[in-house]
Amino acid sequence: MIIKLALRNVFRHKTRSIFGIISIVIGVSLMILYSGIFEGSNISFIESMIETGTGDLRLYTKEYYEEIDKLPLENLFTNYDSLGKLLEGKFGISAVAPRLEFTAFLSDGESDLPLIGVGIDPEIDKRVFNLDEYIERGRYLKKYEQGIMISASTAEAFKVDTGAYITVIARTKYGSISADDFEVVGIFKTYNPDVDEVNFFIDLKKAQEFLDLGDEFSVPVVKLIDRAQAPVIATTLEKEVFNGNAKVKTWFEMTKDMRQIIDQKSSFAVIFVSLLIIMAAFGIMNTMLMAYFERMKEMGTIMALGMTEKQVYRLFLLEGVIIGLIGGIIGFIIGAGFNYLISVKGISIESLTGGGVQYVTAGGKMYSVFDLKDAVIYTLIGFFTSVISTYFPARRIKKLSPAEVLRKN
């Protein structure tokens, strides 16, 4: 009987009930969406840094690492083929790509720009990095060609496009100045400022010839089968494979600054979710307080007809439960539905932010993380928020006197 009365009251006072339901729907759906997008953005940021810039592991000779800030052309690795055979398919390593990093100037004859050049083997590099997915204009670099890939920001600085020629100026291993012209074959935009604002790419063999380095290269970059095992594999490589003569940096170490930013963002996320809960709680509490004051005569009448204060209290509380249940289910459907859609198709961050965003996936899209367990948890939070918010107005009913209520009304 009480359940029927509660249902009847919820649907009889439609405006008031809808207001309470909307509060829960907004709170639950936004919590689910925000949680999924926040987690997805964090994963996108880290993966973008790894797949366009750092790799899972980076190996350095011990002497080179001591002067790594200078990007020296001494104490380098040699003979990539033997190193690749030593590492690939073992120790949880999927692929190894050689890279040669060096300081240089790019020039168009009128202005110069200091950048870090990266010599890559175009085919091998694709097994570790996904730079080829970020080509905005032109094409990806071909092996042995006298070509160069520059970022969109570098192209804008020089006012050049594909087909133009840019002069690369650098100091060789022996200290002499080397300068040569390279044709711009591709313009990339990785959304990773550590790459877009810093790097240009040329063929590894061309870079070695340009810098008088023979077959030397500065860093083998490793792709792992399981990225989570990076610290363990790094220790194994340092101690058992290279016998302490190499330094191995993991993606976890190389993304330290970004992870600190994410931790700071997490604090704001907690505050945001808390505000959503408070907003929903006030919405429900306001609805039930309005119901309490508007229905005092009704409650006094049914108490005079024999219903106890406890039964009226339960009736009032049950109405809040029904509103929370309806709002929670609708909020779950909307929030989880949109979150799943974004996790599959992604959203164009560049169009939303005017291109100001950094560290996103290829194509400028960001994907949310769809977690059914989290969606259910946030739905339950919304539901219990409704119940708790109803509890405090409902407590007033226990203090009501039927005769006093009817006399006042």
Sequence and secondary structure as in RCSB ss.txt:
>XXXX:A:sequence
MIIKLALRNVFRHKTRSIFGIISIVIGVSLMILYSGIFEGSNISFIESMIETGTGDLRLYTKEYYEEIDKLPLEN
LFTNYDSLGKLLEGKFGISAVAPRLEFTAFLSDGESDLPLIGVGIDPEIDKRVFNLDEYIERGRYLKKYEQGIMI
SASTAEAFKVDTGAYITVIARTKYGSISADDFEVVGIFKTYNPDVDEVNFFIDLKKAQEFLDLGDEFSVPVVKLI
DRAQAPVIATTLEKEVFNGNAKVKTWFEMTKDMRQIIDQKSSFAVIFVSLLIIMAAFGIMNTMLMAYFERMKEMG
TIMALGMTEKQVYRLFLLEGVIIGLIGGIIGFIIGAGFNYLISVKGISIESLTGGGVQYVTAGGKMYSVFDLKDA
VIYTLIGFFTSVISTYFPARRIKKLSPAEVLRKN
>XXXX:A:secstr
 HHHHHHHHHHHSHHHHHHHHHHHHHHHHHHHHHHHHHHHHHHHHHHHHIIIII SEEEEEHHHHHTGGG  SSS
 B  HHHHHHHHTTSTTEEEEEEEEEEEEEEE SS EEEEEEEEE HHHHTTT  GGGGEEEE    TT SEEEE
EHHHHHHHT  TT EEEEEEE TTS EEEEEEEEEEEE  S HHHHTTEEEEEHHHHHHHTT TT BSEEEEEES
SGGGHHHHHHHIIIIISTTSEEEEEHHHHTHHHHHHHHHHHHHHHHHHHHHHHHHHHHHHHHHHHHHHHTHHHHH
HHHHTT  HHHHHHHHHHHHHHHHHHHHHHHHHHHHHHHHHHHHH EEHHHHHTT   S  GGGEE     HHHH
HHHHHHHHHHHHHHHHHHHHGGGG  HHHHHHH 
